[in-house]
């Protein structure tokens, strides 16, 4: 049984990824820090072991790595605030120092593979569409800057120490256990017949969380040795107002849709990924938006 470690196993993406890995028979060590509510569904798996630890504590990370000897690390943990924080330090510690600590622990413990969760935000405003992996990187806030710096740490460890690294850059993700985000807010408000508020009528690429999990697992199982950088999204843009309308219709809601005119600043009003590389290297195929949102609505209705 292959042993893997998932950082942020009590987070949105990490909790889903750990579950999918467990279903495929992996021995999963889930690194958690803080609230453990999102790993309740994992405790029934015999091949799951939660590990409590702070990524910024290098000695703790090295101790855990030497004890449990994972063959691959899926690094999903990061600080990402839904509101802008005007300071680099809250982001730097977990997103850069934490990533560097994990990479160094991998090197010392001879971990074979490292799959790093990154973000569309490292690109900044799109110069052309669809955005491919060769697009200029232009971080526009402290979060995107620290994700980019994390990528560069990964790149260096792959080049200097031969660590097999796959960086996956994601567009907006939706799905169960997401605490915030447009899709989550739309569905929750629609189920209560509350207004569906749209800050800007933008056209963006969004992807279902289970698709992201499949991409991560494929990165481990299919990607070649060395270094890879891969965009993960649906490969098409959706209009946020149309999304609100579809959710309203699918949920049978009486909600009204309200559109604001908030300044976008350094963010593009149109953005979607070129996913040819993901299809070629990972066999990636995004799920139907209508099908996954319908499933998400059903899941939230049960809560």
C-alpha positions as CSV (number, residue, x, y, z in Angstrom):
1,X,0.0,0.0,0.0
2,X,1.5,3.3,-1.1
3,X,1.9,5.9,1.8
4,X,1.0,9.5,1.1
5,X,0.7,12.6,3.2
6,X,-2.0,15.3,2.5
7,X,-1.3,18.7,4.1
8,X,-4.4,20.6,5.1
9,X,-6.5,17.4,5.4
10,X,-9.0,19.4,7.5
11,X,-9.3,22.0,4.8
12,X,-11.7,22.2,1.9
13,X,-9.6,20.6,-0.9
14,X,-7.5,18.5,1.5
15,X,-10.5,16.8,3.1
16,X,-11.8,15.8,-0.4
17,X,-8.4,14.7,-1.7
18,X,-7.7,12.5,1.4
19,X,-11.1,10.8,0.9
20,X,-10.5,10.0,-2.7
21,X,-7.1,8.7,-2.0
22,X,-8.5,6.5,0.8
23,X,-11.1,5.1,-1.6
24,X,-8.3,4.1,-4.0
25,X,-6.6,2.2,-1.3
26,X,-3.7,4.5,-0.3
27,X,-2.4,4.8,3.2
28,X,-3.2,8.4,4.0
29,X,-1.5,10.6,6.7
30,X,-3.6,13.7,7.0
31,X,-1.7,16.7,8.4
32,X,-4.1,19.0,10.2
33,X,-3.8,22.2,12.1
34,X,-6.7,23.8,13.9
35,X,-10.3,22.8,13.4
36,X,-10.7,19.0,12.8
37,X,-14.5,19.1,12.0
38,X,-13.8,18.5,8.3
39,X,-12.1,15.1,8.8
40,X,-15.1,13.5,10.6
41,X,-15.9,11.6,7.4
42,X,-12.4,10.2,7.2
43,X,-12.2,8.6,10.6
44,X,-14.1,5.5,9.4
45,X,-11.2,4.6,7.1
46,X,-8.7,2.1,8.6
47,X,-6.0,3.4,6.3
48,X,-6.3,7.0,7.5
49,X,-4.2,8.5,10.3
50,X,-4.5,12.2,11.3
51,X,-1.2,14.0,12.2
52,X,-1.4,17.2,14.2
53,X,1.3,19.7,13.3
54,X,2.2,23.2,12.2
55,X,4.0,23.3,8.8
56,X,6.0,26.3,10.0
57,X,7.7,24.1,12.7
58,X,10.5,22.4,10.7
59,X,11.6,20.1,13.5
60,X,8.0,18.8,13.9
61,X,7.7,18.2,10.2
62,X,11.0,16.3,10.0
63,X,10.0,14.2,12.9
64,X,6.7,13.2,11.3
65,X,8.3,12.5,7.9
66,X,11.0,10.3,9.4
67,X,8.5,8.4,11.5
68,X,5.8,7.8,8.8
69,X,7.9,7.8,5.6
70,X,5.4,9.0,3.0
71,X,6.3,8.3,-0.6
72,X,4.4,11.4,-1.9
73,X,3.2,14.7,-0.4
74,X,0.1,16.4,-1.6
75,X,0.5,20.0,-0.4
76,X,-3.0,21.6,-0.3
77,X,-2.6,23.6,2.9
78,X,-2.3,27.4,2.5
79,X,-3.7,30.6,4.1
80,X,-6.2,32.2,1.7
81,X,-8.4,34.8,3.0
82,X,-11.7,35.8,1.2
83,X,-10.9,39.4,2.1
84,X,-7.7,41.3,1.3
85,X,-5.2,41.4,4.2
86,X,-2.8,44.3,3.8
87,X,0.3,42.6,5.2
88,X,2.6,39.9,3.7
89,X,3.4,38.2,7.1
90,X,0.2,36.2,7.7
91,X,0.6,34.6,4.2
92,X,4.4,34.3,4.2
93,X,4.7,32.0,7.2
94,X,2.4,29.1,6.1
95,X,2.6,29.6,2.3
96,X,6.3,30.1,1.9
97,X,8.1,29.0,5.1
98,X,5.6,26.1,5.5
99,X,6.2,24.9,1.9
100,X,10.0,25.2,2.2
101,X,9.9,23.2,5.4
102,X,7.9,20.4,3.7
103,X,10.3,20.4,0.7
104,X,13.4,20.2,3.0
105,X,11.7,17.4,5.0
106,X,11.0,15.6,1.7
107,X,14.7,15.9,0.7
108,X,16.1,14.6,4.0
109,X,13.5,11.8,4.2
110,X,13.9,10.9,0.5
111,X,10.2,11.4,-0.4
112,X,9.8,10.6,-4.1
113,X,7.0,13.0,-5.2
114,X,5.6,16.4,-4.3
115,X,2.3,17.6,-5.7
116,X,1.8,21.4,-5.1
117,X,-1.6,23.1,-5.1
118,X,-1.2,26.5,-6.7
119,X,-3.6,29.1,-8.1
120,X,-4.8,31.0,-11.1
121,X,-4.0,34.1,-9.1
122,X,-0.3,33.8,-9.9
123,X,-1.0,34.9,-13.5
124,X,-2.7,38.2,-12.6
125,X,-4.7,39.8,-15.4
126,X,-4.9,37.7,-18.5
127,X,-3.0,39.0,-21.5
128,X,-4.7,36.5,-23.8
129,X,-7.3,33.7,-23.6
130,X,-7.3,30.8,-22.9
131,X,-4.4,31.2,-20.4
132,X,-1.8,28.5,-20.9
133,X,1.2,27.6,-18.7
134,X,3.5,29.8,-20.7
135,X,1.5,33.0,-19.8
136,X,3.4,35.6,-17.8
137,X,3.1,35.3,-14.0
138,X,2.2,38.5,-12.4
139,X,1.0,38.1,-8.7
140,X,-1.3,40.9,-7.7
141,X,-1.6,40.5,-3.9
142,X,0.2,38.9,-1.0
143,X,-1.6,35.6,-1.4
144,X,-0.7,35.2,-5.0
145,X,2.8,36.3,-4.4
146,X,3.3,33.7,-1.7
147,X,1.8,31.0,-3.9
148,X,4.2,32.0,-6.7
149,X,7.2,31.9,-4.2
150,X,6.1,28.4,-3.2
151,X,6.2,27.4,-6.8
152,X,9.7,28.7,-7.2
153,X,10.8,26.7,-4.1
154,X,9.3,23.6,-5.7
155,X,11.0,24.3,-9.0
156,X,14.4,24.7,-7.3
157,X,14.1,21.5,-5.3
158,X,13.2,19.6,-8.4
159,X,16.2,21.0,-10.3
160,X,18.8,20.9,-7.4
161,X,17.8,17.7,-5.6
162,X,15.9,15.7,-8.2
163,X,12.6,15.7,-6.3
164,X,9.7,14.8,-8.6
165,X,7.4,17.9,-8.5
166,X,4.1,18.5,-10.1
167,X,2.6,22.0,-9.7
168,X,-1.1,22.2,-10.3
169,X,-2.6,25.7,-10.8
170,X,-6.4,25.8,-10.2
171,X,-9.1,28.1,-11.2
172,X,-12.0,28.8,-8.7
173,X,-13.1,25.6,-7.0
174,X,-16.6,24.7,-5.8
175,X,-18.0,21.8,-3.9
176,X,-19.2,20.5,-0.5
177,X,-17.3,21.8,2.6
178,X,-16.4,25.1,0.9
179,X,-17.0,27.8,3.5
180,X,-17.1,30.7,1.0
181,X,-17.1,31.5,-2.7
182,X,-19.7,32.6,-5.2
183,X,-21.2,29.1,-6.0
184,X,-21.5,28.2,-2.3
185,X,-23.0,31.6,-1.4
186,X,-25.5,31.4,-4.3
187,X,-26.7,27.9,-3.3
188,X,-27.0,28.7,0.4
189,X,-28.9,31.9,-0.3
190,X,-31.1,30.3,-3.0
191,X,-32.2,27.5,-0.6
192,X,-33.3,30.3,1.8
193,X,-34.9,32.4,-0.9
194,X,-32.4,35.2,-0.1
195,X,-31.0,37.6,-2.8
196,X,-28.1,36.3,-4.9
197,X,-25.7,39.1,-4.8
198,X,-23.1,39.5,-7.6
199,X,-20.3,42.0,-7.0
200,X,-19.3,42.0,-10.8
201,X,-20.8,40.3,-13.8
202,X,-17.6,38.5,-14.7
203,X,-16.8,35.5,-16.9
204,X,-14.5,33.0,-15.2
205,X,-13.4,29.4,-15.3
206,X,-14.6,27.3,-12.4
207,X,-14.0,23.6,-11.6
208,X,-15.6,21.0,-9.3
209,X,-13.5,19.8,-6.3
210,X,-13.7,16.1,-7.2
211,X,-12.1,17.0,-10.6
212,X,-9.3,18.6,-8.7
213,X,-8.9,15.5,-6.7
214,X,-8.7,13.3,-9.8
215,X,-6.1,15.6,-11.2
216,X,-4.0,15.3,-8.1
217,X,-4.1,11.5,-8.1
218,X,-3.3,11.4,-11.8
219,X,-0.3,13.7,-11.1
220,X,1.0,11.0,-8.8
221,X,0.1,8.1,-11.0
222,X,0.7,9.4,-14.5
223,X,3.0,12.4,-14.6
224,X,6.6,11.7,-15.6
225,X,9.6,12.1,-13.3
226,X,11.1,15.6,-13.0
227,X,9.1,18.8,-13.0
228,X,5.7,19.6,-14.4
229,X,3.5,22.6,-14.3
230,X,-0.2,22.1,-15.2
231,X,-3.3,24.2,-15.4
232,X,-6.4,22.6,-14.0
233,X,-9.8,24.0,-14.8
234,X,-12.9,23.4,-17.0
235,X,-11.3,25.0,-20.1
236,X,-14.2,27.4,-20.6
237,X,-15.6,30.5,-19.0
238,X,-19.0,30.8,-17.4
239,X,-20.9,34.0,-16.9
240,X,-21.5,34.5,-13.1
241,X,-25.0,36.0,-13.7
242,X,-25.9,32.9,-15.8
243,X,-24.6,30.7,-13.0
244,X,-26.8,32.5,-10.5
245,X,-29.8,32.0,-12.8
246,X,-29.1,28.3,-13.2
247,X,-28.7,27.8,-9.5
248,X,-32.0,29.7,-8.8
249,X,-33.8,27.5,-11.4
250,X,-32.2,24.2,-10.2
251,X,-33.0,24.9,-6.6
252,X,-36.5,26.1,-7.3
253,X,-35.7,29.3,-5.5
254,X,-37.6,32.6,-5.4
255,X,-34.4,34.6,-4.8
256,X,-33.8,37.9,-6.7
257,X,-30.5,38.4,-8.4
258,X,-28.6,41.6,-7.6
259,X,-25.6,42.8,-9.6
260,X,-23.1,45.3,-8.2
261,X,-20.3,47.3,-9.8
262,X,-17.3,46.7,-7.6
263,X,-14.0,47.7,-9.1
264,X,-12.1,44.6,-10.3
265,X,-8.6,46.2,-9.9
266,X,-5.9,43.8,-11.0
267,X,-8.3,40.9,-11.7
268,X,-9.6,40.0,-15.2
269,X,-13.3,40.2,-16.0
270,X,-12.7,37.3,-18.5
271,X,-10.5,34.3,-17.5
272,X,-10.3,30.7,-18.4
273,X,-7.6,28.1,-18.7
274,X,-6.1,26.2,-21.6
275,X,-6.2,22.6,-20.3
276,X,-4.6,20.8,-23.2
277,X,-1.5,19.9,-21.1
278,X,-3.7,18.5,-18.3
279,X,-5.6,16.4,-20.9
280,X,-2.4,15.1,-22.5
281,X,-0.4,14.4,-19.3
282,X,-3.1,13.5,-16.9
283,X,-5.9,12.3,-19.0
284,X,-7.9,15.0,-17.4
285,X,-11.6,15.5,-18.3
286,X,-13.7,18.1,-16.4
287,X,-17.2,17.2,-15.2
288,X,-20.4,18.7,-16.4
289,X,-21.1,22.0,-14.6
290,X,-24.9,21.3,-14.5
291,X,-24.4,17.8,-13.1
292,X,-22.0,18.8,-10.4
293,X,-23.9,21.9,-9.3
294,X,-27.1,19.8,-9.1
295,X,-25.2,17.4,-6.9
296,X,-23.9,20.2,-4.7
297,X,-27.4,21.6,-4.3
298,X,-28.6,18.2,-3.1
299,X,-25.7,17.9,-0.7
300,X,-26.4,21.3,0.9
301,X,-30.1,20.6,1.2
302,X,-29.2,17.7,3.5
303,X,-27.3,19.9,5.9
